[in-house]
């Protein structure tokens, strides 16, 4: 079973990706593609999850956000910055409070802190990345100088 980092803990992934076959007695919910979620519209079940592929417009998600428990933003190539911006917009402008996961073959442990600052609270690491080492890499960061969606602020700014 795939492992993810969520809320700074290593956990089994409770979701199946689109096209991923269910294992015997697999009760994990299936992530929907953006097209599937939009097609369901108002009939979308509360607690659903959506996978947003690179290049897909996040604006289509906005009316569905109150029903979504998980939004996965997929990164496909190094240097791809759109997911960082989309995460900021979903958190700060749209007020999304569910789980926001960064996923893809290029997610590396040295990106986790910046991804978290943009609003991601869950991470599926790239091939070959050690999740335990990634978690250890993220651990030293408990405060930041500028406020952001992750809630890390310098102690002087908390007053």
Secondary structure, DSSP 8 states (H G I E B T S, - for coil): --EEEETTEEEE--EE-TT----TT---EE-EEHHHHHHHGGG--TTEEEEE-TT--GGGGGGGGGGEEEEEEE--STT--HHHHHHHIIIIIS---SEEEEESTT--GGGHHHHHHHT--EE---TT--HHHHHHHHHT----SS--TT----GGGG-
